Amino acid sequence: MGHGPAVKLGKDYASSYKTTLGIRMFIVYTIVYAIFVGINSVNPAMMETIVLGQTLAVVYGFGLIFLAFVMAIVYNHFCTAAEARMNK
């Protein structure tokens, strides 16, 4: 039973676009996360503030997870479109 032949990979003309987009999204996420760490370092009592029925720490933490998920979907969407456009 084996598998079929391997896919022949050519040059990815969208790689520089994907790299740039990934780096920019990484910087945005790093800044948002650094603010979270900064608040915890400078004013940890602020994280005890109640927001949306939970502490700010919980809301911010889930927000970071949600942001990462949304950014992954956005990255996939734009990279797929760039590959379709540039790798014809």
Contacts in CASP RR format, 6 or more apart in sequence:
PFRMAT RR
TARGET T0000
AUTHOR 0000-0000-0000
METHOD contacts of the structure
MODEL  1
MGHGPAVKLGKDYASSYKTTLGIRMFIVYTIVYAIFVGINSVNPAMMETI
VLGQTLAVVYGFGLIFLAFVMAIVYNHFCTAAEARMNK
12 18 0 8 1.000
12 83 0 8 1.000
12 87 0 8 1.000
13 86 0 8 1.000
13 87 0 8 1.000
14 79 0 8 1.000
14 82 0 8 1.000
14 83 0 8 1.000
14 85 0 8 1.000
14 86 0 8 1.000
14 87 0 8 1.000
17 79 0 8 1.000
17 82 0 8 1.000
17 86 0 8 1.000
18 79 0 8 1.000
18 82 0 8 1.000
18 83 0 8 1.000
21 75 0 8 1.000
21 78 0 8 1.000
21 79 0 8 1.000
22 75 0 8 1.000
25 71 0 8 1.000
25 74 0 8 1.000
25 75 0 8 1.000
28 71 0 8 1.000
29 67 0 8 1.000
29 68 0 8 1.000
29 71 0 8 1.000
32 64 0 8 1.000
32 67 0 8 1.000
33 64 0 8 1.000
36 60 0 8 1.000
36 61 0 8 1.000
36 64 0 8 1.000
39 46 0 8 1.000
39 47 0 8 1.000
39 56 0 8 1.000
39 60 0 8 1.000
40 47 0 8 1.000
40 57 0 8 1.000
46 56 0 8 1.000
47 55 0 8 1.000
47 56 0 8 1.000
47 57 0 8 1.000
47 60 0 8 1.000
48 55 0 8 1.000
48 56 0 8 1.000
48 57 0 8 1.000
49 55 0 8 1.000
49 56 0 8 1.000
50 56 0 8 1.000
51 59 0 8 1.000
52 59 0 8 1.000
END
